[in-house]
Amino acid sequence: MRDYAPAYEIQTQDRVLAREFRDHPFGPHSPDLLRLLNRLRGGSLNGKFVLFNTRRYCEWKLARLSGSFGPIIIDDAPVFQDRAEAEWAVFKLRWHQETQIELGID
């Protein structure tokens, strides 16, 4: 039987990494930010926030997954015209989902 390390726990000091993501959402990312992103992107699909591309390359909406094979629940608002802003919105929502603490960074 293999011994697995526990999942990375998000720390208060990881807010610095959140700023790195906000400033460079498409990379390159530091190893510490990659570890944080893996934590935010992993786990259960049920209730996970995602982006839904409503108009190819020019419009995105927030959505939530409802499980492995369930429907995607798309929010009507907000509508993002800038993918970087949309990615930042998802990052903040996932941060809150994982920590139960508002990120406090705009």
N, C-alpha and C positions, 0 to 999 in steps of 0.2 A: 504494500500500500504506500502511495506517495504522500509526502507531507507537503501541503500547500500553504504558502504564506497568506495571512489574512489580507483582504482587499485594502488598498491604500485608503487611509482615512484623511479626509480633507481637513486641513488645519487653518487657523485664523491667518497665519502668515501667507497662505496661498492666495490671498487677495492680490499680492504682487504678480502672481502668475495670471490672475484674471485680467489685470491691466495689460500684461504682455499679449494675451489673446485679443483683447479689445483693439489694441494697436496693430496687431498682425494676425487677423483671423485665418488667413490662408497659409501662414508659415513664413519663413521657417520657424519652428518651435523648439525651445530649449528642452532638454531631457526631462526637467521637472514639470514643465507644462504638458509634455506628452503623457507623463504619468497621470496628471490631473485629468486630462482629456479622456484617457482610457477609463478612468473611474467614472466620469460623467457619462460617457457613451456606453458603458457596460451595464450589466445588471438586467433586471426585468424589462421587458418591452411594454408591459401593461402600464399605461398612463405616462409613458415617456413622451416628452415634447420633441417634435421634429418640425422640419420645414416642408411645406408642400408648395411645389412650383406650379402656380396657376397659369402663368403665361411664360413660355420658354425664355429663359435668360433675362426676364425683365420684371417679374412679379412673384412674390412669395407670401404665403400665409402661414401662421402657426397652426399646428395640428397636434393631435395626441393619438398615440397608438393605443388600441384597446386589447392587446394581447397578441399571441402568436399568429392567429389567423383571423382576428376580428377586424372590423372596419376601422378606417382612419377617421377620426372626428376632426373636422376642419373648422377653425374659428373664422368668423366673417371679418373680424377686425383684430388687430391692425393688418393692413396690407403694406408690404415692404416693396419699394422700388429698388432698393440697394441691398444686395446679398450680404454684404459685410454687416449692415445694421440688423438684418434678419438673423444672421449667425450669432451676433452679440445678444440678441433677445433670447434665443434658445439657450445660450450659455448661462445667462442669468436665471432663467427658469429652472434649468437643470441643477444649478448651484443651490437654489432655494429648495428644490425637491430633495436633494441629498443632505443638506445641512439644517434645513428648517430656519435658516438665517438669511435675511436680505443681504445681498452683496454690498449695496450701498455705493456702487460705482456707476456713473452714467456714461 
